[in-house]
Amino acid sequence: MAAMDYRKYITIDSGTRSGKPCIKGSRITVGDVLDYLAAGMSVERIIREHRNLTEEGIRAALAYAADIQRRLATGTLV
Protein backbone atom coordinates (compact mmCIF):
# COMPACT_ATOMS: atom_id res chain seq x y z
CA MET A 1 0.00 0.00 0.00
CA ALA A 2 1.40 3.39 -0.98
CA ALA A 3 1.72 6.01 1.72
CA MET A 4 -0.45 9.09 1.42
CA ASP A 5 1.33 12.32 0.52
CA TYR A 6 0.17 14.23 3.58
CA ARG A 7 2.14 17.33 2.52
CA LYS A 8 -0.80 18.29 0.30
CA TYR A 9 -2.99 18.61 3.39
CA ILE A 10 -0.71 19.53 6.32
CA THR A 11 0.89 22.94 6.77
CA ILE A 12 3.31 24.27 9.35
CA ASP A 13 3.30 28.03 9.79
CA SER A 14 4.95 29.75 12.73
CA GLY A 15 2.08 32.26 12.80
CA THR A 16 -0.65 29.63 13.12
CA ARG A 17 -1.13 27.65 16.34
CA SER A 18 2.48 28.31 17.39
CA GLY A 19 3.88 26.43 14.41
CA LYS A 20 2.08 23.16 15.11
CA PRO A 21 1.20 21.10 12.04
CA CYS A 22 -2.34 22.03 10.95
CA ILE A 23 -4.81 20.79 8.41
CA LYS A 24 -4.53 23.13 5.42
CA GLY A 25 -7.22 25.79 5.39
CA SER A 26 -7.91 25.47 9.11
CA ARG A 27 -6.45 26.12 12.52
CA ILE A 28 -7.08 22.51 13.53
CA THR A 29 -3.85 20.75 14.41
CA VAL A 30 -2.84 17.19 13.65
CA GLY A 31 -2.86 16.68 17.43
CA ASP A 32 -6.47 17.91 17.63
CA VAL A 33 -7.52 15.38 15.00
CA LEU A 34 -5.66 12.58 16.76
CA ASP A 35 -7.27 13.53 20.08
CA TYR A 36 -10.74 13.48 18.50
CA LEU A 37 -10.15 10.04 17.02
CA ALA A 38 -8.61 8.71 20.25
CA ALA A 39 -11.67 9.94 22.15
CA GLY A 40 -13.83 7.78 19.90
CA MET A 41 -15.22 10.42 17.55
CA SER A 42 -16.07 9.08 14.12
CA VAL A 43 -14.65 10.69 11.00
CA GLU A 44 -18.20 11.70 10.07
CA ARG A 45 -18.75 13.45 13.40
CA ILE A 46 -15.42 15.28 13.20
CA ILE A 47 -16.32 16.54 9.73
CA ARG A 48 -19.81 17.50 10.88
CA GLU A 49 -18.43 19.50 13.81
CA HIS A 50 -15.54 21.01 11.83
CA ARG A 51 -16.92 21.78 8.40
CA ASN A 52 -13.55 22.90 7.05
CA LEU A 53 -12.16 19.38 7.54
CA THR A 54 -12.40 16.62 4.97
CA GLU A 55 -11.87 12.89 5.16
CA GLU A 56 -8.63 13.39 3.21
CA GLY A 57 -7.45 15.93 5.78
CA ILE A 58 -8.14 13.49 8.60
CA ARG A 59 -6.32 10.69 6.78
CA ALA A 60 -3.43 13.09 6.17
CA ALA A 61 -3.23 13.77 9.92
CA LEU A 62 -2.95 10.01 10.51
CA ALA A 63 -0.35 9.64 7.77
CA TYR A 64 1.67 12.53 9.23
CA ALA A 65 1.56 10.98 12.71
CA ALA A 66 2.58 7.59 11.32
CA ASP A 67 5.49 9.15 9.46
CA ILE A 68 6.69 10.98 12.59
CA GLN A 69 6.44 7.77 14.64
CA ARG A 70 8.32 5.80 11.98
CA ARG A 71 11.06 8.44 11.79
CA LEU A 72 11.38 8.55 15.60
CA ALA A 73 11.66 4.77 15.73
CA THR A 74 14.40 4.69 13.09
CA GLY A 75 16.24 7.75 14.40
CA THR A 76 15.76 9.70 11.19
CA LEU A 77 13.70 12.55 12.63
CA VAL A 78 15.70 15.73 12.41
C-alpha positions in Angstrom: 0.0 0.0 0.0 1.4 3.4 -1.0 1.7 6.0 1.7 -0.5 9.1 1.4 1.3 12.3 0.5 0.2 14.2 3.6 2.1 17.3 2.5 -0.8 18.3 0.3 -3.0 18.6 3.4 -0.7 19.5 6.3 0.9 22.9 6.8 3.3 24.3 9.3 3.3 28.0 9.8 5.0 29.8 12.7 2.1 32.3 12.8 -0.6 29.6 13.1 -1.1 27.7 16.3 2.5 28.3 17.4 3.9 26.4 14.4 2.1 23.2 15.1 1.2 21.1 12.0 -2.3 22.0 10.9 -4.8 20.8 8.4 -4.5 23.1 5.4 -7.2 25.8 5.4 -7.9 25.5 9.1 -6.4 26.1 12.5 -7.1 22.5 13.5 -3.8 20.7 14.4 -2.8 17.2 13.7 -2.9 16.7 17.4 -6.5 17.9 17.6 -7.5 15.4 15.0 -5.7 12.6 16.8 -7.3 13.5 20.1 -10.7 13.5 18.5 -10.1 10.0 17.0 -8.6 8.7 20.2 -11.7 9.9 22.2 -13.8 7.8 19.9 -15.2 10.4 17.6 -16.1 9.1 14.1 -14.7 10.7 11.0 -18.2 11.7 10.1 -18.7 13.5 13.4 -15.4 15.3 13.2 -16.3 16.5 9.7 -19.8 17.5 10.9 -18.4 19.5 13.8 -15.5 21.0 11.8 -16.9 21.8 8.4 -13.6 22.9 7.0 -12.2 19.4 7.5 -12.4 16.6 5.0 -11.9 12.9 5.2 -8.6 13.4 3.2 -7.4 15.9 5.8 -8.1 13.5 8.6 -6.3 10.7 6.8 -3.4 13.1 6.2 -3.2 13.8 9.9 -2.9 10.0 10.5 -0.3 9.6 7.8 1.7 12.5 9.2 1.6 11.0 12.7 2.6 7.6 11.3 5.5 9.2 9.5 6.7 11.0 12.6 6.4 7.8 14.6 8.3 5.8 12.0 11.1 8.4 11.8 11.4 8.5 15.6 11.7 4.8 15.7 14.4 4.7 13.1 16.2 7.7 14.4 15.8 9.7 11.2 13.7 12.5 12.6 15.7 15.7 12.4 
